Amino acid sequence: MSRRNTGLTVRAPAKINLHLGVGGVRPDGMHPLLTVYQAVSLYDDLAAAPAEAWRLGLTVDDHVAAHEVPLAGDNIVDRAADLLAAHHGLARADHGAAVHITKAIPVAGGMAGGSADAAAALVALDRLWGLETCDDDLLAIAAELGSDVPFALLGGTAVGTGRGEIVTPVADHGSWWWVLALSARGMSTPAVYRHFDELHPDASPEPPPADALLAALDSGDPARLAATLHNDLQAPAFDLRPDLADRIARGEAEGALRGLVSGSGPTCVFLCGSGEHARAVAAALRVPDPATGAEPVVLVAHGPVAGAHVVEGLAAH
Ligand code: C5P
């Protein structure tokens, strides 16, 4: 039987930041971070099949705004393909692929959806093109693509330092349940960081530590984790989107152990004590907006989960 390469599908998770400690802005405009990432069970899938030319397509879940995803030349998946080919000295013109992304992670939601797609593309194209890039090189290419991309490769629960791109796994003995309250409108990450600078013109270059949170993760105790969740971008995000503060208060009033803005927002995440508890809080938050009648999209997820991984391999028959 002849071997025929029919492509593969790679799944990559959304992230939330359990601790996002931000230091004063660096000369390059980026902020030193001490963050603790967790990968959660909301995924984008990227399918890649052999093709002469490069094609990129998109299908989105109902709650994802398709028009916010740039597909013409400026997609982070295009850049991932360019960097991976360049790393191996390959001409892009000779390396096509038919790539299709199925998005469930909200765009500009503070959950690193674009980063998940980039990580999935690196894993998929590395296999499709038979490159066998070593893990360290893949992480370095990921870091060039964006601060959150290395974590999307790694998954699990990890500390991020530098601008977030230096990732180290940490001990996590919990199985954590989250309610994710999505927002119809995205938020600009640079705008939230700029407002952080306005609020903290004298911020120390050393971001605040996460020792108590790391101990809580090690303990597996949701009440301890709830007490130590921290996000330095939450106050600037509240200033730009005052509705988020109301949202957090509502989730906590409905019994969540703690609510927090995810990354630079606007997704709000709520820690719950069990899957059942999370489903009850989610149901309580799914009430129509009195002004618009629109029902908010509220999902339940658990973490930690794996980083970008192949779910349907290269069929070889
Ligand atoms: O690295 P990434 O492309 O995800 O960053 C997007 C933007 O977020 C940056 O251009 C910068 O404005 C801001 N950012 C930052 N400090 C970080 C990470 C991101 O200021 N550590």
Boltz pocket constraint, residues with backbone or C-beta under 6 A from the ligand:
constraints:
  - pocket:
      binder: B
      contacts: [[A, 29], [A, 30], [A, 31], [A, 32], [A, 33], [A, 145], [A, 146], [A, 147], [A, 148], [A, 162], [A, 163], [A, 164], [A, 189], [A, 190], [A, 193]]
      max_distance: 6.0
